[in-house]
Amino acid sequence: MTTNSFDFESLTLNEVEQIELITGSSIDQLMDDGQPKGKALKAIIFIVKKRSNPNFTLEQAGEVSMTEANSFFVSANDPKE
């Protein structure tokens, strides 16, 4: 399985702002307990995919499966892999 592995440190300030606007939450709170995960995952997938495909839409990000979305957060050193 191909790992897309996303590094939060690679986000530009514009990307952080865009994620915060989409989710309505601070970047620091995105994955906190009680925060809506679907909206956060959708926003992050949108930003990551848009880097390689400028025509990728937020609606398309919403069609990504949980399996693919979760693959963005799997570390190369993850013992489950």
Wavefront OBJ file of the C-alpha trace (Angstrom):
o trace
v 0.000 0.000 0.000
v 1.273 3.433 -0.907
v 1.645 5.765 2.036
v 0.929 9.427 1.384
v 2.239 10.324 4.859
v 1.429 13.932 5.677
v 3.784 16.158 7.647
v 1.974 19.000 9.452
v 5.236 20.935 9.609
v 5.175 21.219 5.805
v 2.015 23.352 5.849
v 2.376 26.908 4.658
v 0.683 29.654 6.643
v -1.828 30.065 3.807
v -2.645 26.345 4.024
v -3.066 26.560 7.807
v -5.409 29.514 7.362
v -7.401 27.658 4.711
v -7.769 24.576 6.951
v -8.881 26.782 9.854
v -11.436 28.565 7.651
v -12.859 25.260 6.393
v -13.031 23.651 9.824
v -13.835 26.685 11.952
v -11.211 25.466 14.439
v -7.654 26.342 15.327
v -5.043 24.086 13.719
v -3.983 23.123 17.262
v -7.465 21.825 18.068
v -8.177 19.901 14.860
v -7.701 16.399 16.182
v -8.613 17.041 19.834
v -11.222 14.836 21.445
v -14.689 16.144 20.766
v -13.721 17.998 17.589
v -15.451 16.939 14.332
v -12.981 14.625 12.597
v -14.699 14.457 9.206
v -14.364 18.165 8.550
v -10.723 18.175 9.698
v -9.794 15.164 7.563
v -11.614 16.623 4.572
v -9.769 19.946 4.915
v -6.360 18.294 5.238
v -6.990 15.939 2.311
v -8.118 18.943 0.252
v -4.891 20.834 0.989
v -2.617 17.825 0.370
v -4.277 16.798 -2.902
v -4.452 20.401 -4.131
v -0.659 20.604 -3.964
v -0.328 18.112 -6.817
v -3.661 18.847 -8.538
v -4.677 22.520 -8.450
v -8.127 21.560 -9.793
v -8.878 19.239 -6.853
v -12.015 20.418 -5.033
v -13.281 20.327 -1.478
v -16.190 18.249 -2.746
v -13.752 15.661 -4.143
v -11.988 15.572 -0.781
v -15.316 14.612 0.749
v -15.441 11.516 -1.471
v -12.140 10.100 -0.143
v -12.581 6.887 1.863
v -11.584 6.648 5.518
v -8.952 4.084 4.512
v -7.271 6.543 2.161
v -7.685 9.449 4.603
v -6.101 7.451 7.421
v -3.177 6.526 5.164
v -2.122 10.181 5.186
v -1.393 9.915 8.900
v 0.504 6.614 8.963
v 4.144 7.018 9.827
v 6.790 5.014 8.008
v 7.858 3.783 11.461
v 4.337 2.713 12.450
v 4.567 -0.845 13.817
v 1.166 -1.684 12.273
v 2.571 -1.307 8.766
l 1 2 3 4 5 6 7 8 9 10 11 12 13 14 15 16 17 18 19 20 21 22 23 24 25 26 27 28 29 30 31 32 33 34 35 36 37 38 39 40 41 42 43 44 45 46 47 48 49 50 51 52 53 54 55 56 57 58 59 60 61 62 63 64 65 66 67 68 69 70 71 72 73 74 75 76 77 78 79 80 81
